Amino acid sequence: MIVTVVTSTDARAKATALARGAVEARVAACAQVSGPVSSVYHWQGSIETAEEWQVVFKTTEARYPALEVYLLAAHDYETPEIVATRVNRVSEEYARWVERETTAPAAVEAPARPDAERPFFVYGTLRPGAYNHDRFLAGRIGTEADAVLHGAVLHDGPGYPYVVPAEQGRVVGTLLTPSSGDYGDLFGLLDRLELPVGYERVAMDVERVRDGARVSAWVFLAAPDAPLGPVIESGDWFDRP
């Protein structure tokens, strides 16, 4: 069953990034960006009017849950529009193409060597208290520890923070160690969430605050083409202006 899924956002660049990320992750066979459109809606007790850009994704019913997870993670709206509609009639060749292009990639496996099962250093929406932590990590984390990444600067969005290595600077975050038995699933989940939206995963030394220990951790850095916003001088995404 072919499904069309519609979302909207407030900038063409954001809409294009959502479209490209979904296609790269194979949760959609294609995505079309259109706009601007005028949206009128209720929000926090008042009627708002805004200029937005729409994205229409073509996927299958089987891949819709993965597309929804991607959009919830990649979208910067607190309550993004995600509306799916089943397609009643579609040409056989097009349906086969959509199914072929949305075939789920092989699951990402955790590194085979036990010493490569590093904790994850998170510094944005996956930190405890941020909106994606409970959504994706609840019940899967064994320990959490305050930590600092030295030799890096933190950029704000659009939508998400991005870390870039630098000669000076520091980034505040949390070391997350998955619960026993959850490492493989979490390793794959975080790659599927982060890599399509402008990150690359790198092993780096991070300082654990409570004892000053240097801990090797997985860090999602900004990829070369990431949409960097202004630098957050404090290095703490919770203290951004």
N, C-alpha and C positions, 0 to 999 in steps of 0.2 A: 504494500500500500504506500503510495507516494503522499507526502505531506508537505504543505507550504507553511512556513513559519515566518511571522512578521515581528520585527522589533523596530524601535526608533531611538534616535539619540540627537544631541543638540549640535553636532558638528559633522561636516562631511568626512573629515579625517578619521574621526572615531567610527563612523559608519563603515568606512572602507577597511579599517583595521578589524572590526568585528567580522566583516565578510571574509577577508583574507584568512583570518585565524581559523574560522569555521571550516573553510575549504582545505586549508593546510592540515587540519586535524582530522579530516575526512568525516566530520559530523554533518557536512552538507556537501552536495555535489556541485552546487553553484550558489551564488548569492548576488542579488541585484540591488544596487543603491539608487535611490531616487529622491528628489527634493530640490529645494526646500518645500515643506508643507507647513501649513499653519495648524497647530494642535490647540484645542480648547478643552480644558479638563478641570475637575475638582482636585485641589491639593491643599491639605491642612486647613480646611474650612473656608477656602475662597476659590473663585474661578480664575484660572490662569490661562494665558495665551502665550504660546511660544513657537518659534520657528524650529523645525526639526527635520531630520533626514531619516528616511525609512530604508530598512534592509529586508528583503524577502529572500528567505533561504529555501532551497529545494532539497528534501531529504526523504528518508523512509520512516515508516512508523517504528521500525525496530531501532533506528538510530536517533529518534527524537529525544529519548531521555538523555543521551550523551550530549546532544545539541543544547538542551535546556541547561544541563550542568555547566557547559562551556559558557553560555550566555550569562548565567547568574554570576559566574566568576569573572568574566571579562568585561561586563557592562559596569559603568560607573554610576548608574542611577540606583537609588535606594530601592525602588520598586519598578524594575524595567518592564516594559510591555513585552510579553512573549505569548503570542497567539498562534495556535496551530490549527490548520484546516486540512481535513482529508480531501484528496483529489478524487472525484468520482470517475472521471474518464481521462485516460492518458494514452498516448501512442505506446505500443509495445517496445519499440526501440528506445524511446526516451526513458521509459520506466526501467529497462534493463541497464541503461547508462547510469541513471541515478543510483540504482542498487550496486552496480559495480564500483562507482566512485565513492560510495559511502561504506564500503566494506571495512569493518573495523580493523585497524592495524594490529599486528601481533602485540600482545601484552608486553609492557616493559618489565624486564626482570631485574630484580635487585642484584647488585654485584655479588659474584660467587664467593669472594674471599670474605670471611667474617670481619677482618679489620677494615673492610671497605663499607661496612654498614654504619656510616657516619650519621650523627644527628643532623637535623636541618636547622639552619639559622634563618629565621623569618623576621622581617622588619616592617611589614605593611599590613595588608588586610588579613593575613593569616596569624598575626600575633594574638595572644590571649586578650580578649576584650574588643577585638576588631570583628567586622561583620562576617568575614569568611572563616573565622576560626571554628565557631560552633557548627557552621554549615557543613564543613568538610572534614574537620579533625576530631570532633567530639567523640570520646570513647576510644580513640586510637592512640592517644599519647600517654606514655608511661611517666615521663618527667619533663618539667619545664624549668628553665634557668635563665635569668637575665644575662645578657652577653653584649659584647661590643666588638664590632669589626673595625680594625684600624687600617689606615691607608685606603680610605674610600670616601666618596661623597654621595649624598642622597638627593635624588631629584624627585620632584612632585609631578607625576602623571604625564599626560592626562589620564585620569582614572586610577592609576596605580603608581606607587613609588618605584623608582629604579635606582639601583646602586651601580656606581661607576668607580673602578679602582683609580686611586690618585696618590701622589707622593705624601700628601697630608690629608687629615680629615678622619672622622670616625662616624660610624653608623650604629645606632642603638637598636637592639632587637632581642629576640628570645631564642634560645637553643631548645629544640623539641626533639626528644628521643621517643620514637614510636614504642608502643606497648609490645610485649613479647608476642611474636607471631604476626604482627601487623606491618612489619617493615616492608615486605615485598609489595603489598597492596598500596601502601602509602607512597612508596617510591614511584610506582607507576602513576598513581593519581596526581601527584604533584607535577610530574613531568607533563601529563596531559593538560593540566590547568595552566601551567606557567610558560612552557615553551612556545605555544602558538601565539601568545600575546606579547612577545618581545623580550623574552628572557633566555639565558643560557645557563646551565647548571655547571658550577665549578667547585672543586674542593679547595677550601681555604682555612687558615688558622683563625680562630675566633677566641677572644678572651672571655672566659666565664667570670662574671662579676664577683661571685661570692668568695672565690679563693684565688683569683688571678690566673687560673690554669689556662694554658693554651690548648684548645680543642680543635681537632680537624673536623670540619662540618661541610655539608653541602650548602652552597649559597647560590641563589638565582640572581645573576648579574644582568645588567642591561645588555641585550644583543646589539650589534653595531647599528641596526636600523631602528632601534627602539625610539618611541616618540617622547623624548626627554622634555620635561618642563623645567621650571626654575629650581635652583638648588635650595634645599631645606637646610639652613645654616646650622641648626641645632643638631642635625643628624638623626632626629627622632621624629618619625612620621606623626606621632601623637601630639607633637608640639609644633606642627606646621601652622603657618599663619592662617 
